[in-house]
Amino acid sequence: MAPTNEEINKTLKISIMIWIAMLSSLLIAPFVFYFFKDKIQVRTDIPIELLRTVFYALSVMEFVIAYFLRRFVLKANSEKYNPVLQIGKNPNSPVLIKYTKAVIVSLGIVECFGIYGFILFLLGDSFIIFCSFIAISIAGMLFFRPNQKELESVLKQDL
């Protein structure tokens, strides 16, 4: 059964609200942690440069994984993707649920980049490095933002 326009709009609004909440947390974090930058005790026994390089590499790999994971989930057949939904206990369209899950997972993966910067900041790395990880995370959030065209193409493909 094809989802109604009301269901489609509701799904898109929910996805956008989740996106705004996650993006807001990334935008607020540098302002909050700016006041704590002088209170952080630098630990010299941790190889910050190595850890920073590892986190940058992880960020690139996770971005690629998020991209292909989102494409894979959105291209999967909805009935095969979630067999529980075939029973009819859930009134929402499986396509809309699939889209929402793909959006949340991809946004969660790219928000981890900001967490990497936060970890480095807590271990004594510079505030600029923290902000660079936040900027990378925000760029990922903008790339994976929910949009109407993508939802429409998923609906056309799956129905």
GUDREN-374646 format. One record per residue: residue in one letter; residue number from 1; x, y, z of N, C-alpha, C in turn. Coordinates in nm, 4 decimals, m for minus. Layout:
REM GUDREN-374646
SITE, tormi, vovo, n.east, n.north, n.up, ca.east, ca.north, ca.up, c.east, c.north, c.up
SITE, a, NUM, X, Y, Z, X, Y, Z, X, Y, Z
...
REM end
This chain:
REM GUDREN-374646
SITE, tormi, vovo, n.east, n.north, n.up, ca.east, ca.north, ca.up, c.east, c.north, c.up
SITE, m, 1, 0.0840, m0.1166, 0.0000, 0.0000, 0.0000, 0.0000, 0.0893, 0.1239, 0.0000
SITE, a, 2, 0.0592, 0.2159, m0.0883, 0.1377, 0.3384, m0.1013, 0.1061, 0.4332, 0.0146
SITE, p, 3, 0.2090, 0.4987, 0.0666, 0.1863, 0.5941, 0.1758, 0.1142, 0.7190, 0.1251
SITE, t, 4, 0.0361, 0.7786, 0.2112, m0.0349, 0.9003, 0.1751, 0.0606, 1.0196, 0.1835
SITE, n, 5, 0.0192, 1.1305, 0.1235, 0.1009, 1.2524, 0.1291, 0.1200, 1.2979, 0.2732
SITE, e, 6, 0.0190, 1.2770, 0.3559, 0.0290, 1.3150, 0.4968, 0.1378, 1.2336, 0.5673
SITE, e, 7, 0.1425, 1.1030, 0.5409, 0.2458, 1.0176, 0.6001, 0.3844, 1.0565, 0.5501
SITE, i, 8, 0.3943, 1.0885, 0.4226, 0.5227, 1.1278, 0.3640, 0.5718, 1.2574, 0.4281
SITE, n, 9, 0.4835, 1.3553, 0.4388, 0.5216, 1.4829, 0.4993, 0.5576, 1.4669, 0.6463
SITE, k, 10, 0.4851, 1.3825, 0.7172, 0.5148, 1.3588, 0.8588, 0.6521, 1.2944, 0.8748
SITE, t, 11, 0.6813, 1.1967, 0.7907, 0.8119, 1.1303, 0.7956, 0.9237, 1.2292, 0.7672
SITE, l, 12, 0.9048, 1.3125, 0.6666, 1.0068, 1.4112, 0.6331, 1.0247, 1.5125, 0.7454
SITE, k, 13, 0.9154, 1.5565, 0.8064, 0.9248, 1.6524, 0.9175, 0.9981, 1.5921, 1.0366
SITE, i, 14, 0.9681, 1.4669, 1.0671, 1.0359, 1.3995, 1.1789, 1.1849, 1.3868, 1.1493
SITE, s, 15, 1.2192, 1.3474, 1.0274, 1.3603, 1.3340, 0.9897, 1.4319, 1.4680, 0.9973
SITE, i, 16, 1.3655, 1.5740, 0.9542, 1.4264, 1.7070, 0.9595, 1.4426, 1.7536, 1.1042
SITE, m, 17, 1.3454, 1.7232, 1.1906, 1.3584, 1.7619, 1.3316, 1.4751, 1.6886, 1.3978
SITE, i, 18, 1.4937, 1.5621, 1.3649, 1.6071, 1.4856, 1.4181, 1.7374, 1.5465, 1.3678
SITE, w, 19, 1.7401, 1.5804, 1.2391, 1.8591, 1.6409, 1.1788, 1.8928, 1.7741, 1.2467
SITE, i, 20, 1.7909, 1.8574, 1.2695, 1.8127, 1.9877, 1.3334, 1.8656, 1.9694, 1.4755
SITE, a, 21, 1.8110, 1.8734, 1.5494, 1.8571, 1.8490, 1.6865, 2.0034, 1.8049, 1.6881
SITE, m, 22, 2.0394, 1.7146, 1.5982, 2.1768, 1.6657, 1.5945, 2.2721, 1.7756, 1.5480
SITE, l, 23, 2.2306, 1.8535, 1.4502, 2.3132, 1.9632, 1.4005, 2.3296, 2.0712, 1.5073
SITE, s, 24, 2.2241, 2.0989, 1.5802, 2.2302, 2.1996, 1.6872, 2.3302, 2.1610, 1.7949
SITE, s, 25, 2.3339, 2.0333, 1.8289, 2.4294, 1.9897, 1.9310, 2.5730, 2.0140, 1.8846
SITE, l, 26, 2.5968, 1.9959, 1.7549, 2.7312, 2.0206, 1.7015, 2.7634, 2.1693, 1.6966
SITE, l, 27, 2.6644, 2.2515, 1.6696, 2.6870, 2.3955, 1.6623, 2.7057, 2.4579, 1.8007
SITE, i, 28, 2.6422, 2.4012, 1.9010, 2.6512, 2.4554, 2.0363, 2.7788, 2.4101, 2.1070
SITE, a, 29, 2.8266, 2.2910, 2.0763, 2.9413, 2.2324, 2.1467, 3.0645, 2.3236, 2.1505
SITE, p, 30, 3.1091, 2.3838, 2.0398, 3.2291, 2.4690, 2.0492, 3.2125, 2.5873, 2.1446
SITE, f, 31, 3.0941, 2.6436, 2.1493, 3.0708, 2.7566, 2.2393, 3.0753, 2.7133, 2.3859
SITE, v, 32, 3.0185, 2.5972, 2.4133, 3.0187, 2.5467, 2.5501, 3.1604, 2.5093, 2.5935
SITE, f, 33, 3.2314, 2.4370, 2.5089, 3.3636, 2.3890, 2.5468, 3.4708, 2.4964, 2.5391
SITE, y, 34, 3.4417, 2.6067, 2.4752, 3.5376, 2.7178, 2.4716, 3.5672, 2.7674, 2.6128
SITE, f, 35, 3.4669, 2.7645, 2.6990, 3.4848, 2.8126, 2.8356, 3.5621, 2.7134, 2.9225
SITE, f, 36, 3.5708, 2.5877, 2.8777, 3.6423, 2.4865, 2.9543, 3.7852, 2.4641, 2.9049
SITE, k, 37, 3.8246, 2.5323, 2.7996, 3.9544, 2.5017, 2.7403, 4.0713, 2.5288, 2.8337
SITE, d, 38, 4.0569, 2.6237, 2.9260, 4.1652, 2.6527, 3.0201, 4.1666, 2.5566, 3.1384
SITE, k, 39, 4.0583, 2.4856, 3.1591, 4.0486, 2.3948, 3.2732, 4.0933, 2.2521, 3.2407
SITE, i, 40, 4.1203, 2.2244, 3.1145, 4.1618, 2.0908, 3.0727, 4.3083, 2.0698, 3.1100
SITE, q, 41, 4.3372, 1.9596, 3.1764, 4.4740, 1.9258, 3.2115, 4.5339, 1.8415, 3.0998
SITE, v, 42, 4.6447, 1.8870, 3.0478, 4.7108, 1.8187, 2.9369, 4.7857, 1.6978, 2.9899
SITE, r, 43, 4.7601, 1.5838, 2.9259, 4.8309, 1.4614, 2.9628, 4.9410, 1.4400, 2.8604
SITE, t, 44, 5.0613, 1.4302, 2.9051, 5.1741, 1.4156, 2.8129, 5.2057, 1.2705, 2.7802
SITE, d, 45, 5.1469, 1.1774, 2.8513, 5.1784, 1.0372, 2.8276, 5.0959, 0.9759, 2.7139
SITE, i, 46, 5.0050, 1.0527, 2.6551, 4.9213, 1.0023, 2.5463, 4.9714, 1.0599, 2.4146
SITE, p, 47, 4.9950, 0.9754, 2.3152, 5.0425, 1.0261, 2.1846, 4.9275, 1.0936, 2.1068
SITE, i, 48, 4.9071, 1.2208, 2.1349, 4.7947, 1.2948, 2.0760, 4.8034, 1.2984, 1.9235
SITE, e, 49, 4.9237, 1.3174, 1.8691, 4.9373, 1.3271, 1.7227, 4.8930, 1.1973, 1.6559
SITE, l, 50, 4.9336, 1.0848, 1.7127, 4.8940, 0.9556, 1.6582, 4.7432, 0.9361, 1.6691
SITE, l, 51, 4.6887, 0.9690, 1.7848, 4.5450, 0.9552, 1.8064, 4.4667, 1.0463, 1.7111
SITE, r, 52, 4.5157, 1.1680, 1.6898, 4.4509, 1.2610, 1.5975, 4.4501, 1.2037, 1.4556
SITE, t, 53, 4.5613, 1.1480, 1.4134, 4.5702, 1.0881, 1.2797, 4.4744, 0.9695, 1.2664
SITE, v, 54, 4.4690, 0.8878, 1.3699, 4.3771, 0.7735, 1.3690, 4.2329, 0.8213, 1.3595
SITE, f, 55, 4.1975, 0.9251, 1.4348, 4.0602, 0.9769, 1.4315, 4.0265, 1.0407, 1.2968
SITE, y, 56, 4.1229, 1.1087, 1.2346, 4.0979, 1.1630, 1.1002, 4.0731, 1.0489, 1.0012
SITE, a, 57, 4.1562, 0.9449, 1.0087, 4.1392, 0.8302, 0.9183, 4.0053, 0.7606, 0.9443
SITE, l, 58, 3.9697, 0.7445, 1.0718, 3.8406, 0.6848, 1.1060, 3.7249, 0.7681, 1.0507
SITE, s, 59, 3.7388, 0.8986, 1.0574, 3.6338, 0.9872, 1.0071, 3.6128, 0.9672, 0.8576
SITE, v, 60, 3.7206, 0.9590, 0.7844, 3.7090, 0.9380, 0.6392, 3.6452, 0.8027, 0.6108
SITE, m, 61, 3.6917, 0.6987, 0.6793, 3.6357, 0.5648, 0.6570, 3.4883, 0.5594, 0.6967
SITE, e, 62, 3.4534, 0.6210, 0.8072, 3.3137, 0.6186, 0.8506, 3.2234, 0.6983, 0.7576
SITE, f, 63, 3.2758, 0.8056, 0.6993, 3.1967, 0.8814, 0.6031, 3.1630, 0.7947, 0.4823
SITE, v, 64, 3.2620, 0.7223, 0.4333, 3.2402, 0.6329, 0.3191, 3.1433, 0.5207, 0.3575
SITE, i, 65, 3.1607, 0.4653, 0.4758, 3.0704, 0.3596, 0.5229, 2.9284, 0.4127, 0.5357
SITE, a, 66, 2.9129, 0.5327, 0.5905, 2.7792, 0.5922, 0.6052, 2.7138, 0.6121, 0.4691
SITE, y, 67, 2.7924, 0.6566, 0.3714, 2.7386, 0.6785, 0.2369, 2.6874, 0.5478, 0.1771
SITE, f, 68, 2.7714, 0.4443, 0.1774, 2.7308, 0.3178, 0.1160, 2.6236, 0.2460, 0.1975
SITE, l, 69, 2.6273, 0.2578, 0.3284, 2.5239, 0.1975, 0.4118, 2.3882, 0.2615, 0.3836
SITE, r, 70, 2.3867, 0.3929, 0.3725, 2.2616, 0.4624, 0.3428, 2.2094, 0.4224, 0.2051
SITE, r, 71, 2.2978, 0.4164, 0.1054, 2.2566, 0.3742, m0.0297, 2.2030, 0.2310, m0.0277
SITE, f, 72, 2.2707, 0.1426, 0.0453, 2.2283, 0.0031, 0.0524, 2.0906, m0.0092, 0.1162
SITE, v, 73, 2.0706, 0.0601, 0.2273, 1.9423, 0.0515, 0.2978, 1.8312, 0.1111, 0.2122
SITE, l, 74, 1.8568, 0.2224, 0.1456, 1.7527, 0.2864, 0.0650, 1.7194, 0.2068, m0.0609
SITE, k, 75, 1.8131, 0.1286, m0.1110, 1.7862, 0.0484, m0.2310, 1.7268, m0.0888, m0.1993
SITE, a, 76, 1.7313, m0.1283, m0.0726, 1.6783, m0.2585, m0.0335, 1.5267, m0.2600, m0.0490
SITE, n, 77, 1.4740, m0.3757, m0.0860, 1.3299, m0.3917, m0.0981, 1.2691, m0.3860, 0.0419
SITE, s, 78, 1.1662, m0.3064, 0.0597, 1.1099, m0.2831, 0.1935, 1.0550, m0.4093, 0.2575
SITE, e, 79, 0.9899, m0.4953, 0.1813, 0.9338, m0.6167, 0.2392, 1.0438, m0.7113, 0.2843
SITE, k, 80, 1.1518, m0.7195, 0.2073, 1.2629, m0.8056, 0.2463, 1.3455, m0.7402, 0.3562
SITE, y, 81, 1.3458, m0.6095, 0.3587, 1.4266, m0.5352, 0.4562, 1.3758, m0.5540, 0.5983
SITE, n, 82, 1.2445, m0.5550, 0.6159, 1.1880, m0.5663, 0.7507, 1.0643, m0.6560, 0.7463
SITE, p, 83, 1.0826, m0.7870, 0.7604, 0.9704, m0.8786, 0.7478, 0.8632, m0.8616, 0.8549
SITE, v, 84, 0.8945, m0.7998, 0.9673, 0.7952, m0.7789, 1.0725, 0.6833, m0.6889, 1.0212
SITE, l, 85, 0.7171, m0.5979, 0.9325, 0.6181, m0.5030, 0.8825, 0.5157, m0.5694, 0.7901
SITE, q, 86, 0.5441, m0.6865, 0.7384, 0.4497, m0.7558, 0.6508, 0.3262, m0.8030, 0.7270
SITE, i, 87, 0.3395, m0.8228, 0.8550, 0.2296, m0.8744, 0.9353, 0.1164, m0.7726, 0.9437
SITE, g, 88, 0.1490, m0.6445, 0.9296, 0.0464, m0.5411, 0.9296, 0.0218, m0.4797, 1.0648
SITE, k, 89, 0.1101, m0.5022, 1.1594, 0.0915, m0.4444, 1.2925, 0.1291, m0.2969, 1.2952
SITE, n, 90, 0.2113, m0.2543, 1.2006, 0.2559, m0.1160, 1.1973, 0.1834, m0.0437, 1.0849
SITE, p, 91, 0.1104, 0.0659, 1.1152, 0.0338, 0.1342, 1.0116, 0.1201, 0.2142, 0.9153
SITE, n, 92, 0.2446, 0.2448, 0.9514, 0.3303, 0.3229, 0.8635, 0.3828, 0.2377, 0.7493
SITE, s, 93, 0.4116, 0.3042, 0.6396, 0.4661, 0.2360, 0.5236, 0.6080, 0.1877, 0.5529
SITE, p, 94, 0.6421, 0.0672, 0.5108, 0.7785, 0.0169, 0.5306, 0.8828, 0.1049, 0.4624
SITE, v, 95, 0.8439, 0.1687, 0.3520, 0.9376, 0.2551, 0.2808, 0.9733, 0.3763, 0.3664
SITE, l, 96, 0.8752, 0.4327, 0.4325, 0.8996, 0.5501, 0.5161, 0.9832, 0.5144, 0.6386
SITE, i, 97, 0.9574, 0.3984, 0.6954, 1.0359, 0.3526, 0.8098, 1.1799, 0.3282, 0.7667
SITE, k, 98, 1.1967, 0.2681, 0.6511, 1.3300, 0.2419, 0.5974, 1.4058, 0.3733, 0.5753
SITE, y, 99, 1.3383, 0.4733, 0.5218, 1.4023, 0.6025, 0.4971, 1.4448, 0.6681, 0.6291
SITE, t, 100, 1.3557, 0.6666, 0.7269, 1.3872, 0.7277, 0.8555, 1.5064, 0.6581, 0.9216
SITE, k, 101, 1.5096, 0.5262, 0.9166, 1.6220, 0.4523, 0.9738, 1.7525, 0.4869, 0.9033
SITE, a, 102, 1.7490, 0.4946, 0.7714, 1.8697, 0.5268, 0.6951, 1.9210, 0.6656, 0.7301
SITE, v, 103, 1.8303, 0.7609, 0.7453, 1.8696, 0.8978, 0.7804, 1.9325, 0.9011, 0.9191
SITE, i, 104, 1.8680, 0.8389, 1.0162, 1.9169, 0.8429, 1.1546, 2.0538, 0.7749, 1.1664
SITE, v, 105, 2.0698, 0.6615, 1.1021, 2.1973, 0.5893, 1.1114, 2.3099, 0.6700, 1.0468
SITE, s, 106, 2.2864, 0.7242, 0.9283, 2.3922, 0.8003, 0.8611, 2.4265, 0.9274, 0.9388
SITE, l, 107, 2.3269, 0.9942, 0.9948, 2.3544, 1.1130, 1.0749, 2.4288, 1.0775, 1.2037
SITE, g, 108, 2.3936, 0.9656, 1.2634, 2.4634, 0.9221, 1.3842, 2.6092, 0.8908, 1.3583
SITE, i, 109, 2.6362, 0.8312, 1.2441, 2.7750, 0.7984, 1.2105, 2.8574, 0.9252, 1.1930
SITE, v, 110, 2.8040, 1.0238, 1.1201, 2.8838, 1.1447, 1.0981, 2.8909, 1.2332, 1.2224
SITE, e, 111, 2.7982, 1.2177, 1.3151, 2.8090, 1.2946, 1.4394, 2.9242, 1.2429, 1.5252
SITE, c, 112, 2.9644, 1.1200, 1.5036, 3.0793, 1.0644, 1.5778, 3.2063, 1.1443, 1.5527
SITE, f, 113, 3.2186, 1.2089, 1.4386, 3.3385, 1.2877, 1.4097, 3.3561, 1.3970, 1.5152
SITE, g, 114, 3.2474, 1.4601, 1.5521, 3.2535, 1.5618, 1.6571, 3.2935, 1.5028, 1.7903
SITE, i, 115, 3.2498, 1.3807, 1.8158, 3.2869, 1.3127, 1.9402, 3.4369, 1.2841, 1.9426
SITE, y, 116, 3.4934, 1.2505, 1.8267, 3.6388, 1.2292, 1.8202, 3.7123, 1.3577, 1.8581
SITE, g, 117, 3.6662, 1.4696, 1.8069, 3.7280, 1.5973, 1.8423, 3.7144, 1.6268, 1.9900
SITE, f, 118, 3.5989, 1.5925, 2.0467, 3.5769, 1.6128, 2.1897, 3.6725, 1.5277, 2.2722
SITE, i, 119, 3.6935, 1.4041, 2.2318, 3.7871, 1.3155, 2.3031, 3.9276, 1.3740, 2.2990
SITE, l, 120, 3.9699, 1.4191, 2.1810, 4.1028, 1.4787, 2.1704, 4.1143, 1.6040, 2.2567
SITE, f, 121, 4.0084, 1.6833, 2.2584, 4.0066, 1.8050, 2.3397, 4.0206, 1.7714, 2.4883
SITE, l, 122, 3.9504, 1.6691, 2.5326, 3.9599, 1.6280, 2.6733, 4.0982, 1.5730, 2.7083
SITE, l, 123, 4.1647, 1.5149, 2.6083, 4.2983, 1.4607, 2.6323, 4.4066, 1.5675, 2.6223
SITE, g, 124, 4.3661, 1.6906, 2.5880, 4.4628, 1.8001, 2.5886, 4.4982, 1.8563, 2.4529
SITE, d, 125, 4.4342, 1.8110, 2.3472, 4.4621, 1.8675, 2.2148, 4.3995, 2.0068, 2.2054
SITE, s, 126, 4.4340, 2.0785, 2.1026, 4.3927, 2.2189, 2.0925, 4.2431, 2.2331, 2.0608
SITE, f, 127, 4.1944, 2.3501, 2.0951, 4.0546, 2.3835, 2.0671, 4.0306, 2.3907, 1.9169
SITE, i, 128, 4.1309, 2.4305, 1.8403, 4.1195, 2.4385, 1.6940, 4.0977, 2.2995, 1.6339
SITE, i, 129, 4.1664, 2.2009, 1.6845, 4.1486, 2.0633, 1.6363, 4.0069, 2.0161, 1.6691
SITE, f, 130, 3.9603, 2.0471, 1.7890, 3.8228, 2.0142, 1.8255, 3.7249, 2.0766, 1.7269
SITE, c, 131, 3.7453, 2.2038, 1.6968, 3.6562, 2.2729, 1.6016, 3.6670, 2.2155, 1.4610
SITE, s, 132, 3.7843, 2.1676, 1.4228, 3.7969, 2.1081, 1.2888, 3.7171, 1.9779, 1.2792
SITE, f, 133, 3.7185, 1.8985, 1.3850, 3.6365, 1.7772, 1.3844, 3.4874, 1.8115, 1.3844
SITE, i, 134, 3.4502, 1.9159, 1.4567, 3.3104, 1.9610, 1.4555, 3.2728, 2.0063, 1.3148
SITE, a, 135, 3.3624, 2.0786, 1.2473, 3.3350, 2.1264, 1.1113, 3.3188, 2.0091, 1.0140
SITE, i, 136, 3.4014, 1.9072, 1.0284, 3.3888, 1.7885, 0.9437, 3.2540, 1.7210, 0.9687
SITE, s, 137, 3.2162, 1.7129, 1.0951, 3.0880, 1.6524, 1.1302, 2.9708, 1.7329, 1.0750
SITE, i, 138, 2.9788, 1.8643, 1.0826, 2.8723, 1.9493, 1.0280, 2.8631, 1.9331, 0.8770
SITE, a, 139, 2.9767, 1.9239, 0.8103, 2.9759, 1.9014, 0.6651, 2.9075, 1.7689, 0.6311
SITE, g, 140, 2.9352, 1.6656, 0.7100, 2.8679, 1.5375, 0.6903, 2.7188, 1.5467, 0.7149
SITE, m, 141, 2.6809, 1.6234, 0.8167, 2.5384, 1.6437, 0.8459, 2.4680, 1.7121, 0.7294
SITE, l, 142, 2.5350, 1.8092, 0.6703, 2.4754, 1.8784, 0.5552, 2.4661, 1.7853, 0.4340
SITE, f, 143, 2.5664, 1.7005, 0.4177, 2.5654, 1.6071, 0.3045, 2.4541, 1.5031, 0.3187
SITE, f, 144, 2.4327, 1.4538, 0.4400, 2.3337, 1.3485, 0.4628, 2.1987, 1.4001, 0.5124
SITE, r, 145, 2.1739, 1.5280, 0.4986, 2.0466, 1.5831, 0.5472, 1.9288, 1.5184, 0.4753
SITE, p, 146, 1.8171, 1.5053, 0.5446, 1.6980, 1.4491, 0.4791, 1.6429, 1.5488, 0.3775
SITE, n, 147, 1.6008, 1.4980, 0.2620, 1.5425, 1.5878, 0.1635, 1.4293, 1.5194, 0.0883
SITE, q, 148, 1.3418, 1.6017, 0.0389, 1.2193, 1.5566, m0.0279, 1.2491, 1.4746, m0.1534
SITE, k, 149, 1.3447, 1.5191, m0.2348, 1.3751, 1.4496, m0.3609, 1.4233, 1.3075, m0.3366
SITE, e, 150, 1.5085, 1.2922, m0.2364, 1.5585, 1.1584, m0.2057, 1.4450, 1.0678, m0.1591
SITE, l, 151, 1.3575, 1.1198, m0.0747, 1.2436, 1.0421, m0.0270, 1.1520, 1.0047, m0.1418
SITE, e, 152, 1.1276, 1.0966, m0.2320, 1.0433, 1.0677, m0.3480, 1.1056, 0.9615, m0.4378
SITE, s, 153, 1.2374, 0.9665, m0.4574, 1.3012, 0.8651, m0.5412, 1.2965, 0.7278, m0.4764
SITE, v, 154, 1.3078, 0.7230, m0.3431, 1.2963, 0.5948, m0.2729, 1.1538, 0.5408, m0.2865
SITE, l, 155, 1.0556, 0.6282, m0.2755, 0.9160, 0.5857, m0.2903, 0.8890, 0.5334, m0.4303
SITE, k, 156, 0.9397, 0.6019, m0.5319, 0.9190, 0.5566, m0.6711, 0.9856, 0.4219, m0.6962
SITE, q, 157, 1.1054, 0.4073, m0.6431, 1.1799, 0.2830, m0.6632, 1.1134, 0.1651, m0.5946
SITE, d, 158, 1.0587, 0.1875, m0.4757, 1.0096, 0.0771, m0.3944, 0.8629, 0.0418, m0.4200
SITE, l, 159, 0.7869, 0.1341, m0.4755, 0.6446, 0.1056, m0.4940, 0.6112, 0.0647, m0.6345
REM end
